[in-house]
Amino acid sequence: MLLSRRRLLAACIFLIILLVLIIALRQDNPIGELERAKTRWELSAIQNYRIVVTFERPYNTCQQDFEVRGTDIGYKHKDSCSVGSAVAGKPAMNWPTVANLFARVEDGLKNPQCGSNGCVCDGPIEMLVTYDPERGYPRQIVYTLRQDLRTRDLQYWLALLGGSLANCPPVTYVGQTISVTSLEALAPLVEQLADPTKEPLISDGEAAKPEATPE
């Protein structure tokens, strides 16, 4: 009987270690994909671009269309999301520039989120990212609540056994899809000279030569 318990304990430990390794491999793969996408974007050498981004939620869709000059917003064509004003020359902190989209993906991979009621009740929020195959920028980010993955959390089983799982409030998270529907590289702005180029003047020490009179 004691030997059977030891074997069962060893089997449980082995399964836990295997599960941890599988989760670690799943996490390393998306990080590597993100780094490769960043490299493709850097190699594209695009510093100025016009980007159109659509945010989709059930019964709520909005779009932002704006220009990016380096790290700043250059011009706002459209904003039906009302996240704030886009003033030329100000840092694009809340706008979905390519840099901010990469930062969003990286944060989502390193700091996985759960529904508003917690992982035990709602489950984790899964983030699936599609990158542009040529230029690397995040083309689409899909957030989905995965209640079916609650079983990976030990606290879920403890709540189930303790009976507290029945006290979970209704699920409120509905998910979101962020899509870059258009990204167009722009030529850099060229500064115009304030004054036109002037013709060189004849110096005071030089006299104009008289024209030769034909004989």
C-alpha positions in Angstrom: 0.0 0.0 0.0 2.8 2.4 0.9 4.6 1.5 -2.3 1.5 2.3 -4.4 1.2 5.7 -2.8 4.8 6.5 -3.6 4.3 5.4 -7.2 1.2 7.6 -7.4 3.1 10.6 -5.9 6.0 10.1 -8.3 3.6 9.9 -11.2 1.9 13.1 -10.1 5.2 14.9 -9.7 6.3 13.7 -13.2 3.0 15.0 -14.7 3.4 18.4 -13.0 7.0 18.7 -14.3 5.9 17.7 -17.8 3.1 20.3 -17.7 5.5 23.1 -16.6 7.9 22.2 -19.4 5.1 22.3 -22.0 3.9 25.7 -20.8 7.5 27.0 -20.8 8.0 25.8 -24.4 4.7 27.5 -25.4 5.8 30.7 -23.9 9.3 30.7 -25.5 7.9 30.1 -28.9 5.8 33.3 -29.0 8.6 35.4 -27.6 10.9 34.2 -30.3 8.3 34.9 -33.0 7.9 38.4 -31.6 11.7 39.1 -31.7 11.9 37.9 -35.3 9.0 40.2 -36.2 10.7 43.1 -34.6 13.8 42.3 -36.7 11.8 42.3 -39.9 10.3 45.7 -39.0 13.7 47.2 -38.2 15.1 45.9 -41.5 12.2 47.6 -43.4 13.7 50.9 -42.2 10.3 52.6 -42.2 10.4 55.7 -40.0 7.4 57.6 -41.4 4.1 55.9 -42.2 0.3 56.2 -42.3 -1.5 53.5 -40.4 -5.2 52.6 -40.0 -6.1 50.5 -37.0 -9.6 49.0 -36.3 -10.7 48.0 -32.8 -13.5 45.4 -32.8 -15.7 44.4 -29.8 -19.2 43.0 -29.8 -21.5 46.0 -30.6 -18.6 48.4 -30.6 -16.2 49.0 -33.4 -14.0 52.1 -33.9 -11.1 53.1 -36.1 -8.0 55.3 -36.0 -6.2 56.7 -39.1 -3.1 58.7 -38.4 0.5 59.4 -39.5 3.6 58.7 -37.6 6.8 60.6 -37.9 9.6 58.8 -36.1 8.1 58.4 -32.6 5.5 61.2 -32.8 2.1 61.6 -34.3 2.4 63.6 -37.5 -1.2 64.1 -38.5 -4.6 62.6 -37.4 -7.0 61.7 -40.2 -9.6 60.0 -38.2 -10.3 58.9 -34.6 -13.7 57.4 -33.7 -12.2 55.7 -30.6 -11.8 59.0 -28.7 -8.7 57.9 -26.8 -7.3 61.4 -26.7 -6.1 64.2 -28.9 -3.3 63.6 -31.3 -1.2 66.8 -31.4 1.7 67.0 -33.9 5.0 66.7 -32.2 3.7 65.1 -29.0 4.7 61.5 -28.0 2.2 58.9 -29.2 1.7 57.2 -25.8 -1.8 55.8 -26.3 -1.9 55.5 -30.0 -1.4 52.2 -31.8 1.8 53.0 -33.5 3.9 50.0 -34.5 6.2 50.5 -31.5 3.2 50.6 -29.2 1.6 47.5 -30.8 4.9 45.6 -30.3 4.9 46.8 -26.6 1.3 45.6 -26.2 2.2 42.2 -27.5 5.3 41.9 -25.4 3.5 42.9 -22.2 0.7 40.4 -23.0 3.2 37.6 -23.4 5.2 38.4 -20.3 2.2 39.3 -18.1 -0.8 37.1 -19.1 -4.1 38.5 -17.9 -7.4 36.9 -16.7 -11.0 38.0 -16.9 -12.2 40.7 -14.5 -13.4 38.1 -12.0 -10.0 36.4 -11.8 -8.5 33.3 -13.4 -10.4 30.9 -11.2 -13.8 32.2 -12.2 -13.3 33.6 -15.7 -10.1 31.9 -16.9 -7.1 33.4 -18.7 -7.3 35.8 -21.6 -5.6 34.2 -24.7 -3.8 36.5 -27.0 -3.2 35.4 -30.6 -0.9 37.6 -32.8 -0.5 37.6 -36.6 2.5 39.4 -38.0 3.0 40.9 -41.4 5.2 38.3 -43.2 7.3 40.9 -45.0 7.6 43.9 -42.7 6.9 42.2 -39.4 4.5 44.7 -37.7 1.6 43.1 -35.8 -1.2 42.8 -38.3 -3.8 41.5 -35.9 -4.1 40.9 -32.2 -7.0 38.8 -31.0 -8.0 38.6 -27.3 -10.3 35.7 -26.3 -11.4 34.6 -22.8 -10.7 30.9 -22.3 -12.8 29.5 -19.5 -11.9 26.0 -20.7 -8.3 26.6 -19.6 -9.1 27.2 -16.0 -8.2 23.6 -15.2 -4.5 24.4 -15.6 -4.7 26.5 -12.5 -4.4 24.7 -9.2 -6.5 27.3 -7.4 -9.4 26.2 -9.7 -9.4 22.7 -8.4 -9.1 23.9 -4.8 -12.1 26.2 -5.4 -14.0 23.4 -7.0 -13.3 21.0 -4.0 -14.1 23.8 -1.5 -17.4 24.7 -3.1 -16.4 28.4 -3.6 -16.5 28.1 -7.4 -20.3 28.3 -7.3 -19.9 31.9 -6.0 -18.3 33.2 -9.1 -20.1 36.2 -10.6 -21.3 36.2 -14.3 -18.6 36.5 -16.9 -18.3 40.1 -18.3 -15.3 40.0 -20.6 -16.2 39.9 -24.2 -12.8 39.9 -26.0 -11.3 42.3 -28.5 -9.7 42.2 -32.0 -7.1 44.9 -33.0 -6.4 44.9 -36.8 -4.0 47.0 -38.8 -6.0 47.3 -42.0 -3.5 49.5 -43.7 0.1 50.7 -43.3 1.7 52.9 -46.0 5.2 54.2 -45.9 5.6 57.9 -46.2 8.4 60.0 -47.6 10.2 62.1 -45.0 9.3 65.7 -44.6 11.6 68.1 -46.4 12.3 71.5 -44.8 11.9 74.3 -47.3 14.4 77.2 -47.3 12.9 80.4 -45.8 14.6 82.6 -48.5 15.2 81.8 -52.2 18.8 81.4 -53.3 20.2 84.8 -54.4 22.5 85.4 -57.3 26.1 86.3 -56.3 26.8 90.0 -56.2 29.7 91.7 -58.0 32.2 92.8 -55.4 33.0 96.5 -55.1 36.6 96.0 -56.3 35.5 94.6 -59.6 34.4 96.7 -62.5 32.1 95.4 -65.2 34.0 94.8 -68.4 32.7 96.8 -71.4 31.3 94.9 -74.2 33.5 94.8 -77.3 32.1 96.9 -80.2 32.2 95.0 -83.4 34.2 96.7 -86.2 
